[in-house]
């Protein structure tokens, strides 16, 4: 059987693309390497704006509702914010991803899990996928198989390697801190090129550290010292896993090639500020479905997808990158900038809720940084390009 589209990877990006295509009547094959539900190394914190992309109520999947946010510098001088309405939710990724895949199946997609994609190639007007020795063919291919995916390996030779690694573990909440319920903790200054975190679930806290890839060997020590300094008690860590985090790093090559395209982590659509990729995975999955449906009518051209990502997602990721250059390279200065403007935390909450953009947030933060230092770190570039009038307006809105 020849499929209209083959989707490799059953995470948020792949499941979303498969569902969108199946809902439009396409014959879709969704391939997932591991049996569902499968554990995924991830803090599982969904920003409020993720819920805005879903067309179903995820309430049954929610482990905790986040109304509090704490930033610290090496465990000291916490900056606290608590609001009445949710800014984020925590979930288990195995249940969340399975729920998305099941909705794709309900829409008509054919799901095969527990099978390994060995290789992919393009030939004439089709794509071919080697699934454990069996060749499957389709008109289009969606690469949603993560940072080390086969689709990018075989068809996108210019894709850059992941720029960070994450170490994720579970800690019994009783042995952590009861005050963590409903609150996330973000710590700067300890993890080189990244940060440490604690996200509450129903009975455990998901804790972890993200560090630059060059500092991968320090991740375990960073996590241990973060937990020791944060008053998380002596609970025993369980289910510790490491993972590559494909942070967006500017121009990283084309996202489509012939009849194949990349989504989510495979496309490095990951926020370089906090390493969050679920929102961009789902959004890119939706855009991938639209691009393929359009390409079916115009001779297979997927150029619209590149344009949609470049205009709708890339500017936000680049703004997050400007923030990360300050927060990860000079965490103390970043922290002082936050303390100088207490409203910064509330504004970041609005970013998480989809009420404001990373671009506006980055402009406001960089307005507090001395211009010579901003130029050195590359944070002032976009501010100067956007013009004096808009720049002045953004700075006034911060105050």
C-alpha positions as CSV (number, residue, x, y, z in Angstrom):
1,X,0.0,0.0,0.0
2,X,1.2,3.5,-0.9
3,X,0.5,6.2,1.7
4,X,-0.2,9.8,1.1
5,X,2.2,10.7,3.9
6,X,4.5,8.7,6.2
7,X,5.2,10.3,9.6
8,X,8.3,9.1,11.5
9,X,8.0,9.8,15.2
10,X,5.1,9.7,17.5
11,X,5.8,12.7,19.7
12,X,3.8,15.9,19.7
13,X,5.0,17.1,16.3
14,X,4.5,13.8,14.5
15,X,1.2,12.9,16.2
16,X,-0.2,16.4,15.4
17,X,0.9,16.3,11.8
18,X,-0.6,12.8,11.4
19,X,-3.9,13.8,12.9
20,X,-4.2,17.0,10.8
21,X,-3.5,15.1,7.6
22,X,-5.9,12.2,8.5
23,X,-8.7,14.6,9.3
24,X,-8.4,15.9,5.8
25,X,-8.8,12.4,4.4
26,X,-5.1,11.5,3.7
27,X,-3.8,8.0,4.1
28,X,-1.3,8.4,6.9
29,X,1.2,6.0,8.3
30,X,2.5,7.1,11.8
31,X,5.7,5.2,12.9
32,X,7.0,5.2,16.5
33,X,10.2,3.4,17.5
34,X,9.0,2.4,21.0
35,X,5.8,0.8,22.2
36,X,3.3,3.4,23.5
37,X,3.1,4.6,26.2
38,X,6.8,5.1,26.4
39,X,8.9,7.2,28.8
40,X,10.3,10.4,27.5
41,X,13.1,12.3,29.2
42,X,11.4,15.6,29.7
43,X,10.3,17.9,32.6
44,X,6.8,17.7,31.2
45,X,5.9,21.4,31.8
46,X,3.4,22.7,29.3
47,X,3.1,26.4,29.0
48,X,-0.4,27.7,28.9
49,X,-0.1,28.6,25.3
50,X,0.3,24.9,24.5
51,X,-3.3,24.3,25.6
52,X,-4.3,27.0,23.2
53,X,-3.1,24.9,20.3
54,X,-5.0,21.8,21.4
55,X,-8.6,21.2,20.2
56,X,-9.3,18.9,23.2
57,X,-9.4,19.4,27.0
58,X,-6.1,18.0,28.5
59,X,-7.5,18.1,32.0
60,X,-7.3,14.3,32.5
61,X,-3.6,14.4,31.7
62,X,-2.6,17.3,34.0
63,X,-0.5,16.3,37.1
64,X,-0.3,19.8,38.6
65,X,-1.5,23.3,37.7
66,X,1.3,26.0,37.9
67,X,0.4,29.3,39.4
68,X,3.8,30.1,40.9
69,X,7.2,30.8,39.4
70,X,10.5,31.2,41.2
71,X,13.9,32.3,39.7
72,X,17.0,31.9,41.8
73,X,20.7,32.5,41.4
74,X,22.7,29.5,42.7
75,X,19.9,28.9,45.2
76,X,20.0,32.5,46.6
77,X,17.9,35.7,46.4
78,X,14.7,34.1,45.0
79,X,12.5,36.2,42.8
80,X,8.9,35.0,43.4
81,X,5.7,35.4,41.5
82,X,2.3,33.8,42.1
83,X,-0.9,34.5,40.2
84,X,-4.5,33.4,40.4
85,X,-4.8,31.9,37.0
86,X,-2.7,29.0,35.6
87,X,0.4,29.9,33.6
88,X,1.4,26.3,32.9
89,X,0.6,22.6,33.5
90,X,2.7,19.6,34.2
91,X,2.1,16.2,32.5
92,X,3.8,12.9,32.1
93,X,5.1,12.8,28.5
94,X,4.3,9.1,28.1
95,X,0.6,9.7,28.7
96,X,0.5,13.0,26.8
97,X,2.2,11.7,23.7
98,X,0.0,8.6,23.7
99,X,-3.1,10.7,23.9
100,X,-2.0,12.7,20.9
101,X,-1.2,9.5,18.9
102,X,-4.6,8.0,19.8
103,X,-6.3,11.1,18.5
104,X,-4.4,10.7,15.3
105,X,-5.7,7.1,15.0
106,X,-9.2,8.2,15.8
107,X,-8.9,10.6,12.8
108,X,-7.9,7.8,10.5
109,X,-4.1,7.5,10.8
110,X,-2.5,4.1,10.8
111,X,-0.2,3.8,13.9
112,X,2.7,1.2,14.0
113,X,4.7,1.4,17.3
114,X,7.6,-0.7,18.4
115,X,9.2,-0.6,14.9
116,X,12.5,0.9,13.9
117,X,13.0,3.1,10.9
118,X,16.4,2.0,9.5
119,X,16.7,4.4,6.5
120,X,14.7,6.8,4.3
121,X,15.3,7.9,0.8
122,X,13.6,9.9,-2.0
123,X,13.0,8.4,-5.5
124,X,11.1,10.2,-8.3
125,X,7.8,11.4,-6.9
126,X,7.8,9.3,-3.7
127,X,9.6,8.6,-0.5
128,X,10.7,5.2,0.7
129,X,11.1,4.2,4.4
130,X,12.8,1.0,5.5
131,X,10.8,-0.2,8.6
132,X,12.7,-3.1,10.1
133,X,13.5,-4.4,6.6
134,X,10.1,-3.8,5.1
135,X,9.9,-1.0,2.6
136,X,7.0,1.5,2.9
137,X,6.3,4.1,0.2
138,X,4.5,7.4,0.4
139,X,4.0,10.7,-1.4
140,X,5.4,12.8,1.4
141,X,7.5,12.3,4.5
142,X,7.4,14.1,7.9
143,X,10.6,13.8,10.0
144,X,9.4,14.0,13.7
145,X,11.9,11.6,15.1
146,X,13.9,14.0,17.4
147,X,17.4,15.4,17.7
148,X,19.1,12.2,16.4
149,X,16.4,11.3,13.9
150,X,16.9,9.1,10.8
151,X,15.1,11.5,8.5
152,X,17.5,14.4,9.2
153,X,20.5,12.0,9.0
154,X,19.6,10.6,5.6
155,X,18.0,13.6,3.8
156,X,19.3,16.8,5.6
157,X,23.0,16.6,5.7
158,X,23.5,20.2,6.7
159,X,21.5,20.0,9.9
160,X,23.5,21.0,12.9
161,X,24.1,18.9,15.9
162,X,22.2,19.4,19.2
163,X,23.7,22.2,21.2
164,X,22.8,21.1,24.7
165,X,22.1,18.1,26.9
166,X,19.6,17.6,29.6
167,X,19.6,15.3,32.6
168,X,16.1,14.5,34.0
169,X,15.0,12.6,37.1
170,X,12.1,12.1,39.4
171,X,12.2,12.9,43.1
172,X,9.4,11.9,45.6
173,X,7.5,15.1,46.3
174,X,7.2,14.2,50.0
175,X,11.0,14.2,50.2
176,X,11.3,17.3,48.1
177,X,9.4,20.4,49.4
178,X,5.6,20.6,49.9
179,X,5.9,24.2,48.9
180,X,6.8,23.1,45.4
181,X,3.1,22.1,44.7
182,X,1.8,24.5,42.1
183,X,5.2,26.2,41.6
184,X,8.2,25.7,39.3
185,X,11.7,26.6,40.3
186,X,14.3,27.8,37.7
187,X,17.9,28.2,38.9
188,X,20.6,30.1,37.0
189,X,24.3,30.3,37.6
190,X,25.1,26.7,38.3
191,X,24.7,24.9,35.0
192,X,27.1,26.1,32.3
193,X,25.1,27.2,29.3
194,X,21.8,26.3,30.8
195,X,19.8,26.1,34.1
196,X,18.4,23.7,36.7
197,X,14.7,23.1,37.3
198,X,12.1,21.5,39.5
199,X,8.5,20.9,38.2
200,X,5.9,19.4,40.5
201,X,3.8,16.4,39.4
202,X,1.1,14.7,41.5
203,X,3.4,12.6,43.7
204,X,6.9,13.5,42.5
205,X,9.0,16.4,41.4
206,X,10.6,16.3,37.9
207,X,14.0,17.8,38.5
208,X,16.8,18.3,36.0
209,X,19.7,20.3,34.5
210,X,20.3,21.6,31.0
211,X,23.9,22.3,30.1
212,X,25.8,23.2,27.0
213,X,27.0,20.1,25.1
214,X,30.6,20.9,25.9
215,X,29.8,20.7,29.6
216,X,27.8,17.5,29.4
217,X,29.9,15.7,32.0
218,X,29.0,18.4,34.6
219,X,25.2,17.8,34.3
220,X,25.0,15.2,37.1
221,X,27.0,17.4,39.5
222,X,24.9,20.5,38.7
223,X,21.7,18.6,39.5
224,X,23.1,17.2,42.8
225,X,24.2,20.6,44.0
226,X,21.0,22.3,42.9
227,X,19.0,19.8,44.9
228,X,21.2,20.1,47.9
229,X,21.1,23.9,47.9
230,X,17.4,24.1,47.2
231,X,16.2,22.3,50.3
232,X,14.7,19.3,48.4
233,X,15.5,16.9,51.2
234,X,17.3,13.6,50.9
235,X,14.8,11.8,48.7
236,X,16.3,9.2,46.3
237,X,16.3,10.1,42.6
238,X,14.7,7.6,40.3
239,X,14.4,7.1,36.5
240,X,17.3,9.4,35.7
241,X,17.8,9.9,31.9
242,X,19.9,12.1,29.7
243,X,18.8,13.5,26.3
244,X,20.1,15.8,23.6
245,X,18.3,19.1,23.4
246,X,18.4,20.6,19.9
247,X,18.3,24.3,20.8
248,X,17.5,26.6,17.9
249,X,20.8,28.2,16.8
250,X,20.0,30.6,14.0
251,X,20.2,29.5,10.4
252,X,20.5,25.7,10.6
253,X,19.7,24.7,7.1
254,X,16.5,24.0,5.1
255,X,13.5,22.4,6.8
256,X,12.3,20.7,3.6
257,X,14.0,18.7,0.9
258,X,12.0,17.4,-2.1
259,X,9.0,15.7,-0.6
260,X,10.3,15.5,3.0
261,X,10.2,18.0,5.8
262,X,11.4,18.3,9.4
263,X,9.3,19.2,12.5
264,X,9.8,19.8,16.2
265,X,13.1,18.6,17.7
266,X,14.2,17.2,14.4
267,X,14.0,20.7,13.0
268,X,15.8,22.2,16.1
269,X,12.6,24.2,16.9
270,X,13.5,24.4,20.6
271,X,13.5,27.5,22.7
272,X,17.2,28.2,23.5
273,X,16.2,30.2,26.6
274,X,14.6,27.4,28.6
275,X,14.8,24.4,26.2
276,X,11.0,24.2,25.8
277,X,10.0,22.5,22.6
278,X,6.5,21.1,23.0
279,X,4.8,24.3,21.9
280,X,6.9,24.6,18.7
281,X,6.6,20.9,18.0
282,X,2.8,21.0,18.0
283,X,2.7,24.2,16.0
284,X,5.2,22.9,13.4
285,X,3.2,19.7,13.2
286,X,0.1,21.7,12.3
287,X,2.0,23.7,9.8
288,X,3.5,20.6,8.3
289,X,0.0,19.1,7.7
290,X,-1.1,22.4,6.0
291,X,2.0,22.4,3.8
292,X,1.5,18.9,2.6
293,X,-2.2,19.3,1.9
294,X,-1.3,22.4,-0.1
295,X,1.6,20.6,-1.9
296,X,-0.7,17.8,-3.0
297,X,-2.4,20.5,-5.2
298,X,0.7,22.2,-6.5
299,X,3.0,19.5,-7.7
300,X,4.6,18.6,-4.4
301,X,6.2,21.9,-3.6
302,X,6.7,22.3,0.2
303,X,8.3,25.7,0.1
304,X,5.3,27.2,2.0
305,X,6.4,25.2,5.1
306,X,9.8,26.9,5.2
307,X,8.1,30.3,4.8
308,X,5.6,29.6,7.5
309,X,8.3,28.5,10.0
310,X,10.5,31.5,9.1
311,X,7.8,34.0,9.7
312,X,5.8,32.4,12.5
313,X,8.3,30.6,14.6
314,X,11.9,31.6,13.9
315,X,11.6,35.2,15.1
316,X,10.4,34.0,18.5
317,X,13.2,31.5,18.7
318,X,15.8,34.1,17.7
319,X,14.4,36.5,20.4
320,X,14.7,33.6,23.0
321,X,18.3,33.1,21.8
322,X,19.1,36.8,22.5
323,X,17.8,36.2,26.1
324,X,19.8,33.0,26.4
325,X,23.1,34.7,25.5
326,X,22.6,36.9,28.5
327,X,21.1,34.4,30.9
328,X,23.5,31.6,30.2
329,X,26.7,33.5,29.6
330,X,26.3,36.1,32.3
331,X,23.6,34.7,34.7
332,X,24.4,37.1,37.5
333,X,23.8,40.1,35.3
334,X,20.6,38.6,33.9
335,X,19.4,37.9,37.5
336,X,20.2,41.5,38.5
337,X,18.2,42.8,35.5
338,X,15.2,40.7,36.7
339,X,15.5,42.1,40.2
340,X,15.7,45.6,39.0
341,X,12.4,45.3,37.2
342,X,10.0,43.1,39.3
343,X,7.5,43.3,36.5
344,X,9.7,41.2,34.4
345,X,8.5,38.0,35.9
346,X,4.9,38.9,35.3
347,X,5.7,39.8,31.7
348,X,7.3,36.4,31.3
349,X,4.2,34.8,32.6
350,X,2.3,36.5,29.8
351,X,4.7,35.0,27.3
352,X,4.0,31.5,28.8
353,X,0.3,32.2,28.4
354,X,0.6,33.4,24.8
355,X,-0.5,37.0,25.7
356,X,2.9,38.5,24.8
357,X,5.8,37.5,22.6
358,X,9.4,36.6,23.3
359,X,10.4,39.4,21.0
360,X,8.7,42.0,23.3
361,X,10.2,40.3,26.4
362,X,13.7,40.3,24.9
363,X,13.4,44.0,23.9
364,X,12.5,44.9,27.4
365,X,15.3,42.9,29.1
366,X,18.0,44.2,26.7
367,X,16.8,47.8,27.3
368,X,18.2,47.4,30.9
369,X,21.6,46.2,29.7
370,X,24.4,48.7,28.9
371,X,24.7,49.2,25.2
372,X,28.4,48.1,24.8
373,X,27.7,44.9,26.7
374,X,24.6,44.3,24.6
375,X,26.5,44.7,21.4
376,X,29.2,42.3,22.6
377,X,26.5,39.6,23.3
378,X,24.5,40.4,20.2
379,X,21.4,41.4,22.0
380,X,21.1,44.9,20.7
381,X,21.1,44.0,17.0
382,X,17.4,43.6,16.6
383,X,16.6,46.6,18.8
384,X,18.6,48.9,16.6
385,X,17.1,47.4,13.4
386,X,13.6,47.9,14.6
387,X,14.0,51.7,14.7
388,X,14.2,54.3,17.4
389,X,10.4,55.0,17.7
390,X,9.4,51.4,18.3
391,X,12.4,50.9,20.6
392,X,11.4,53.8,22.7
393,X,7.8,52.5,22.8
394,X,8.9,49.1,24.0
395,X,11.0,50.6,26.7
396,X,8.2,52.7,28.0
397,X,5.8,49.7,28.1
398,X,8.3,47.9,30.4
399,X,8.0,50.6,33.1
